[in-house]
Amino acid sequence: MNKGLHDFPEMPLALLHVKMLRVNPQLATELYYDRDVLHGYINQNLLRFNICQEIVVIVVFNAVAQGEGAVFFLDGPGGSGKTFVYNMLLALVRRNGHVAIEVTSSDIATLLLEGG
């Protein structure tokens, strides 16, 4: 809306330099993925899905591609391929130049995801 803190006298002004506030390293990282590498990863792994994984990827990616707001939870026992599905979804979204930020319930799970 082209307004800053100085437009609202009741708000305290930030002490940090303005340029420091504009830098977002996570966003910068998300915007600089090599799309050719992502395309190769997708092509290499596309045929490795079982039918359930394929359905999940199609449904979730279609929701993303169509700009629909949605929340998805993927649940399954260890070794069922959840991380594989997550990484494929992240690659598909990032390949199209979009930002994909993964959120997990534990630090260990985050380390298994590309960009985590």
C-alpha positions in Angstrom: 0.0 0.0 0.0 3.1 2.2 -0.3 3.1 3.1 3.4 5.8 2.9 6.0 6.0 3.0 9.8 6.5 6.8 9.5 2.9 7.1 8.2 1.7 5.8 11.6 2.9 8.0 14.4 1.7 5.6 17.1 3.9 2.8 15.9 7.6 2.7 17.0 10.2 3.0 14.3 12.4 0.1 13.5 16.0 0.4 14.7 17.4 -1.8 11.9 18.7 -0.3 8.7 15.9 -0.4 6.0 18.1 -2.3 3.6 18.6 -5.1 6.1 14.8 -5.5 6.3 14.5 -6.1 2.6 16.9 -9.0 2.5 15.2 -12.4 2.9 17.8 -15.1 2.4 15.2 -17.9 2.3 13.2 -16.2 -0.4 16.4 -15.5 -2.4 17.3 -19.2 -2.2 13.9 -20.2 -3.4 14.1 -17.9 -6.5 17.5 -19.2 -7.6 16.9 -23.0 -8.1 18.4 -24.3 -11.3 15.3 -25.2 -13.3 17.2 -27.6 -15.6 18.4 -29.6 -12.6 14.9 -29.7 -11.3 13.5 -30.8 -14.7 16.1 -33.6 -14.8 15.2 -34.7 -11.3 11.5 -34.8 -12.2 12.0 -36.8 -15.4 14.3 -39.2 -13.7 11.9 -40.0 -10.8 8.5 -39.6 -12.5 8.2 -43.3 -13.3 9.2 -44.4 -9.8 5.8 -43.5 -8.3 3.4 -46.2 -7.1 -0.3 -45.4 -7.9 -1.1 -43.8 -4.5 2.0 -41.5 -4.7 1.0 -40.6 -8.3 -2.5 -39.6 -7.2 -1.2 -37.5 -4.4 1.2 -35.6 -6.6 -1.5 -35.0 -9.3 -4.1 -33.7 -6.8 -1.7 -31.5 -4.9 0.1 -30.1 -7.9 -3.1 -29.4 -9.7 -4.3 -27.4 -6.7 -1.1 -25.4 -6.8 -1.1 -24.9 -10.5 -4.7 -23.7 -10.5 -4.0 -21.3 -7.6 -6.5 -23.0 -5.3 -6.0 -22.6 -1.6 -5.8 -25.9 0.2 -4.2 -27.7 3.0 -3.0 -31.3 2.5 -1.7 -33.8 5.1 0.3 -36.8 3.9 0.4 -39.6 6.4 1.8 -43.1 6.2 4.1 -45.5 7.8 7.9 -45.2 7.6 9.2 -46.3 4.3 6.0 -45.6 2.3 7.6 -42.8 0.3 6.3 -39.7 1.9 9.6 -37.9 1.6 9.9 -38.9 -2.0 6.5 -37.4 -2.7 7.3 -34.2 -0.8 10.6 -33.7 -2.7 8.8 -34.3 -6.1 6.1 -31.7 -5.2 8.8 -29.2 -4.2 10.7 -29.8 -7.4 7.5 -29.4 -9.5 6.6 -26.1 -7.9 10.1 -24.7 -8.0 10.6 -25.8 -11.6 7.8 -23.4 -12.6 9.6 -20.5 -10.8 7.3 -20.5 -7.8 8.3 -20.4 -4.1 7.9 -23.7 -2.1 8.6 -23.5 1.6 8.3 -26.8 3.4 7.0 -27.0 6.9 7.5 -30.0 9.1 6.8 -31.0 12.7 10.4 -31.8 13.4 13.9 -30.7 12.5 14.9 -34.2 11.4 12.1 -34.3 8.9 13.0 -31.0 7.5 16.6 -32.1 6.8 15.2 -34.9 4.5 13.5 -32.4 2.2 15.3 -30.5 -0.6 15.9 -27.0 0.6 15.0 -27.9 4.2 
